[in-house]
Amino acid sequence: MTGAVLPTGEQWEIRYRAPNALHEACITQTGANLRSYTIDSRPLVHGFGADEPCPAYRGATLLPWPNRVGDGTYTFGGQERQLSLTEPGRANATQGLVHWQDWHLVRREEHEIVVATTLRPQPGWDWSLRCRITFSLDVDGLRVTPWVRNESETEAPFGYGAHPYLTCGEEHIDELEMRLPAASSLMVDETRLLPVRGSLADSVAPVTPDADLRDGPALADLVLDTAYTELAADDDGVWRAQLWHPQTGRSTTLWAPVADFGWAQVFTGDELPEPLNRRSGVAVEPMTCGPDALRTREGLIALAPGQEWSATWGVTGS
C-alpha cells in the first residue's frame, strides 16, 4: 500500500515466513500505529481498516507520556505548563503528542521496518525528542523497539507506552480468559480515571477480586479500564499478558521486560461505541510509568540532554 492516499498516510507492510506460519504486520505513517498483525491471516491485534483514521488509539505509539495528565497541567524544571485537553469530557491530556504526527521511513526490509519522527516544542511541551521505532517479525512473533534521544539543552520528562488491542479471533471478548501476573492496581476517580489520592504511591493497592487476573479468569463478568503494577516477571525478566480462547485453543500473548515496563493498562472496551463495544479485542498497554506521571513524577524518566532511552516489547501467538 506504499504511496496510497489514505487517512493515515502511507502504510508499510512487513512479513516473515516461519517454517510453519506466515507472519504479517502493517504500520501506518501517521502515528506509527500498528494497524495489523496476523499469523496465517489470523489476527493477533484488532486493528482498523486501511481506509479509516485510527480509532480509539488502536496500535498507537504513546510518547512522551502514556495514559492521562489531569487538567493537562504539570510542573517540570520549576515551570508549570499547560497541555491541550485531548480528553475534554474528563479534562485530561491523553496519550502523548505523536499520535497524529507523521513518521518517515528510515529503513525497510521484508521482515523489518524502522520509522522515525522528531517531536518539537509546542504549547505545553518545551523539548525536542528524536524518536525511532523498529518493528520486526521473526519465528517468535512481533518485536517493537522504540528509541528516543533528548536533543534539547535541558532535561526532558519522558514516558512511553503502546496501545495494541489483542485478540484471539473471537466474536466477543466474553469468550476469552485472560491472565496478567499483577499483584496491585491503581485506585482511580471513576469520573476522570486519575489516581484517587493524587499520588500513584498512595493510590496503589492490592488487586481486588473483580480485577484480579493472576489466575486467568473469564472476561465475561469483568469490566476493566485498569492500570496494573507489581507485575511478576518470569525467569527471563519478562512479564506476560495472555488472552486465551477456550473453544478454539488459540492464545495471544503480549510480553515486556519488567525492568522497563512496570505498568500495564487493561481496557475491555466497554466505553467504545457499537459495533466495537467488547467486540474489538482487549487493549493491553505496556507502560514505563503509571497514569498522571507528568504531574506526580512517579516513574517518570528524566532524559538529560543527549541521553537516549530504548526498550523492546512484543506480541506472540499460538
Phi and psi in degrees as a GROMACS rama.xvg file:
@    title "Ramachandran Plot"
@    xaxis  label "Phi"
@    yaxis  label "Psi"
@TYPE xy
-56.7535  132.27  THR-2
91.4996  -9.48827  GLY-3
-69.6156  145.942  ALA-4
-87.8128  99.9396  VAL-5
-130.715  160.71  LEU-6
-58.9249  -27.5251  PRO-7
-102.402  18.3899  THR-8
73.8986  -149.875  GLY-9
-67.2523  155.255  GLU-10
-130.679  122.56  GLN-11
-106.519  125.746  TRP-12
-103.579  142.011  GLU-13
-129.39  155.802  ILE-14
-150.977  153.762  ARG-15
-142.196  124.659  TYR-16
-96.5228  103.383  ARG-17
-77.1068  170.679  ALA-18
-53.1263  -35.93  PRO-19
-128.012  15.208  ASN-20
-160.105  152.544  ALA-21
-110.481  117.313  LEU-22
-96.1032  133.877  HIS-23
-139.587  141.993  GLU-24
-143.006  157.899  ALA-25
-134.826  131.55  CYS-26
-120.672  139.297  ILE-27
-98.0175  150.933  THR-28
-65.9959  -45.3675  GLN-29
-77.0949  117.414  THR-30
83.2704  -8.46065  GLY-31
51.6757  45.7241  ALA-32
-79.9264  141.762  ASN-33
-81.7133  95.4029  LEU-34
-75.2414  -32.5719  ARG-35
-157.549  152.922  SER-36
-149.879  123.339  TYR-37
-132.867  154.612  THR-38
-122.07  117.753  ILE-39
50.1304  45.6232  ASP-40
70.8003  -0.0476138  SER-41
-86.3792  123.614  ARG-42
-72.8972  136.048  PRO-43
-104.018  -21.4689  LEU-44
-122.898  141.397  VAL-45
-92.5539  100.935  HIS-46
-96.7455  -128.821  GLY-47
-153.563  166.948  PHE-48
-69.4863  152.385  GLY-49
-62.5957  -25.626  ALA-50
-104.55  20.7407  ASP-51
-130.066  151.972  GLU-52
-64.4172  157.355  PRO-53
-66.9729  118.818  CYS-54
-94.5608  144.417  PRO-55
54.563  35.1169  ALA-56
58.6077  32.1506  TYR-57
-65.6003  118.709  ARG-58
70.1687  17.8897  GLY-59
-76.7788  154.213  ALA-60
-92.5364  126.151  THR-61
-114.713  101.189  LEU-62
-158.286  149.296  LEU-63
-89.7469  17.3247  PRO-64
-154.917  148.875  TRP-65
-96.8352  165.14  PRO-66
67.771  -135.514  ASN-67
-119.696  153.578  ARG-68
-125.286  111.538  VAL-69
-61.0861  129.104  GLY-70
64.0292  0.00606401  ASP-71
68.161  12.9958  GLY-72
-110.487  143.014  THR-73
-158.327  161.266  TYR-74
-119.155  129.912  THR-75
-146.805  134.766  PHE-76
64.072  28.1674  GLY-77
79.4745  5.78833  GLY-78
-122.171  132.834  GLN-79
-85.933  140.313  GLU-80
-129.271  155.012  ARG-81
-124.57  114.801  GLN-82
-89.0732  158.176  LEU-83
-65.3686  143.333  SER-84
-88.4152  99.5921  LEU-85
-88.9669  -4.42811  THR-86
-125.462  70.207  GLU-87
-61.885  -31.1611  PRO-88
-62.3618  -25.8105  GLY-89
-111.606  2.78539  ARG-90
56.0843  47.2574  ALA-91
-123.96  154.586  ASN-92
-98.6445  130.074  ALA-93
-122.79  142.743  THR-94
59.6559  30.3773  GLN-95
81.5439  -161.364  GLY-96
-126.775  -0.366359  LEU-97
-107.659  5.07484  VAL-98
-63.5284  -34.4848  HIS-99
-106.436  13.1252  TRP-100
-90.6293  143.419  GLN-101
-76.4581  140.164  ASP-102
-112.52  150.359  TRP-103
-113.657  156.478  HIS-104
-80.3383  123.976  LEU-105
-96.0347  -46.9987  VAL-106
-154.264  143.673  ARG-107
-140.804  128.19  ARG-108
-123.177  174.165  GLU-109
-60.1365  -37.6653  GLU-110
-106.148  1.32073  HIS-111
-150.843  146.696  GLU-112
-141.43  143.717  ILE-113
-122.561  126.188  VAL-114
-124.583  156.194  VAL-115
-147.587  157.218  ALA-116
-154.673  167.533  THR-117
-122.374  125.007  THR-118
-87.7098  118.461  LEU-119
-100.905  163.079  ARG-120
-58.6047  146.116  PRO-121
-160.449  174.915  GLN-122
-53.2275  123.553  PRO-123
86.4411  -3.19619  GLY-124
-142.746  121.373  TRP-125
-110.262  10.8294  ASP-126
-123.118  159.757  TRP-127
-108.685  122.892  SER-128
-119.365  127.268  LEU-129
-88.4649  126.215  ARG-130
-124.118  138.695  CYS-131
-142.75  143.403  ARG-132
-133.531  133.126  ILE-133
-107.417  122.946  THR-134
-107.868  124.943  PHE-135
-139.705  151.087  SER-136
-119.139  139.467  LEU-137
-148.644  -169.924  ASP-138
-61.6901  -23.6893  VAL-139
-89.5018  -8.92577  ASP-140
127.256  -147.983  GLY-141
-99.3227  134.874  LEU-142
-120.767  136.863  ARG-143
-124.908  121.446  VAL-144
-123.997  98.5932  THR-145
-78.7737  149.464  PRO-146
-139.714  134.471  TRP-147
-136.575  139.165  VAL-148
-129.187  131.746  ARG-149
-81.0417  112.818  ASN-150
-103.249  19.3628  GLU-151
-93.0339  172.353  SER-152
-91.5874  -5.07853  GLU-153
-128.695  163.028  THR-154
-61.5479  139.435  GLU-155
-119.654  138.163  ALA-156
-75.3567  145.993  PRO-157
-154.061  140.499  PHE-158
-150.565  155.537  GLY-159
-134.198  147.055  TYR-160
-153.708  168.589  GLY-161
-134.374  158.616  ALA-162
-132.129  51.9164  HIS-163
-76.1416  146.005  PRO-164
-101.054  111.308  TYR-165
-80.7919  148.602  LEU-166
-147.78  154.973  THR-167
-110.786  14.877  CYS-168
85.346  17.3478  GLY-169
-74.2638  160.178  GLU-170
-81.6198  -32.2562  GLU-171
-147.377  139.477  HIS-172
-67.77  -13.7072  ILE-173
-64.5613  -12.8474  ASP-174
-78.6251  -9.91698  GLU-175
-102.532  157.99  LEU-176
-114.333  153.394  GLU-177
-139.29  139.034  MET-178
-123.695  128.923  ARG-179
-139.743  120.895  LEU-180
-82.1277  63.2395  PRO-181
-112.657  128.268  ALA-182
-88.7765  -19.7609  ALA-183
-135.587  159.296  SER-184
-141.89  168.155  SER-185
-93.4759  125.046  LEU-186
-78.367  127.216  MET-187
-127.281  156.931  VAL-188
-63.3525  122.985  ASP-189
-64.701  -22.2361  GLU-190
-82.0492  -44.1667  THR-191
-110.329  -8.25096  ARG-192
59.7045  35.8565  LEU-193
-107.251  159.673  LEU-194
-51.4019  128.79  PRO-195
-65.9843  -27.2813  VAL-196
-107.536  11.2894  ARG-197
81.5771  -8.12946  GLY-198
-135.579  142.667  SER-199
-65.5085  -45.9903  LEU-200
-58.9381  -40.6787  ALA-201
-79.9123  -16.1886  ASP-202
-102.506  -6.37673  SER-203
-82.492  134.847  VAL-204
-144.226  160.601  ALA-205
-55.2476  142.994  PRO-206
-59.0479  139.609  VAL-207
-81.1254  159.356  THR-208
-55.7093  -33.6072  PRO-209
-82.3262  2.00609  ASP-210
-130.391  5.17961  ALA-211
-80.7885  115.946  ASP-212
-107.389  9.17136  LEU-213
-67.4602  -29.2991  ARG-214
-99.7996  11.5516  ASP-215
70.7325  52.4807  GLY-216
-71.8896  162.138  PRO-217
-68.1001  146.121  ALA-218
-85.6378  -4.98101  LEU-219
-57.1879  -33.3039  ALA-220
-107.282  9.75024  ASP-221
-109.355  133.806  LEU-222
-119.512  112.813  VAL-223
-127.923  131.642  LEU-224
-141.916  73.3659  ASP-225
-127.572  134.429  THR-226
-95.3545  122.806  ALA-227
-107.998  149.665  TYR-228
-147.475  -172.225  THR-229
51.9222  55.0748  GLU-230
-81.7809  130.508  LEU-231
-87.1729  122.775  ALA-232
-87.7406  152.331  ALA-233
-76.65  -176.855  ASP-234
-60.8164  -21.9758  ASP-235
-88.2583  7.3217  ASP-236
81.2967  12.436  GLY-237
-116.073  135.496  VAL-238
-94.767  153.586  TRP-239
-133.022  131.286  ARG-240
-106.983  123.6  ALA-241
-122.888  129.282  GLN-242
-97.6619  139.443  LEU-243
-133.328  132.808  TRP-244
-108.135  99.8045  HIS-245
-58.2738  -33.6453  PRO-246
-71.0744  -35.5111  GLN-247
-102.567  -16.9542  THR-248
78.5585  5.46629  GLY-249
-81.9275  149.068  ARG-250
-140.406  152.534  SER-251
-132.007  132.403  THR-252
-127.868  131.665  THR-253
-104.254  133.254  LEU-254
-124.989  151.649  TRP-255
-158.653  142.223  ALA-256
-69.2806  129.235  PRO-257
-65.7572  -26.5308  VAL-258
-66.5377  -25.9154  ALA-259
-103.291  -32.7203  ASP-260
-122.185  92.1228  PHE-261
-89.5077  0.265332  GLY-262
-134.629  152.082  TRP-263
-143.425  125.985  ALA-264
-95.2865  134.336  GLN-265
-119.801  127.671  VAL-266
-131.431  118.313  PHE-267
-86.692  0.948346  THR-268
81.0725  21.4252  GLY-269
-69.3787  -23.1062  ASP-270
-89.6381  -5.19335  GLU-271
-72.9084  147.995  LEU-272
-71.167  156.295  PRO-273
-63.3776  143.387  GLU-274
-93.9642  14.8216  PRO-275
-81.2511  -20.0856  LEU-276
-56.3208  111.603  ASN-277
54.6799  20.0661  ARG-278
-127.193  16.19  ARG-279
-138.326  42.0032  SER-280
84.504  178.111  GLY-281
-119.255  121.588  VAL-282
-72.2831  123.964  ALA-283
-124.091  112.222  VAL-284
-114.217  105.197  GLU-285
-70.7483  132.486  PRO-286
-136.074  142.585  MET-287
-78.6633  -18.1654  THR-288
-147.257  165.097  CYS-289
-85.8898  178.067  GLY-290
-57.5479  146.287  PRO-291
64.5971  24.3767  ASP-292
-66.7928  -28.4387  ALA-293
-61.9641  -32.263  LEU-294
-84.9146  -44.4851  ARG-295
-81.0266  -21.9059  THR-296
68.789  2.58275  ARG-297
-81.157  119.04  GLU-298
81.6084  -2.88448  GLY-299
-72.0161  140.286  LEU-300
-93.0381  128.735  ILE-301
-100.501  106.317  ALA-302
-86.6865  117.543  LEU-303
-71.0573  159.79  ALA-304
-53.3752  127.683  PRO-305
83.1362  -8.06758  GLY-306
-75.2221  144.591  GLN-307
-114.405  152.794  GLU-308
-136.468  142.426  TRP-309
-156.158  152.998  SER-310
-160.996  168.316  ALA-311
-133.224  135.284  THR-312
-129.624  171.345  TRP-313
-162.096  175.996  GLY-314
-133.051  138.451  VAL-315
-141.119  166.48  THR-316
-151.475  164.013  GLY-317
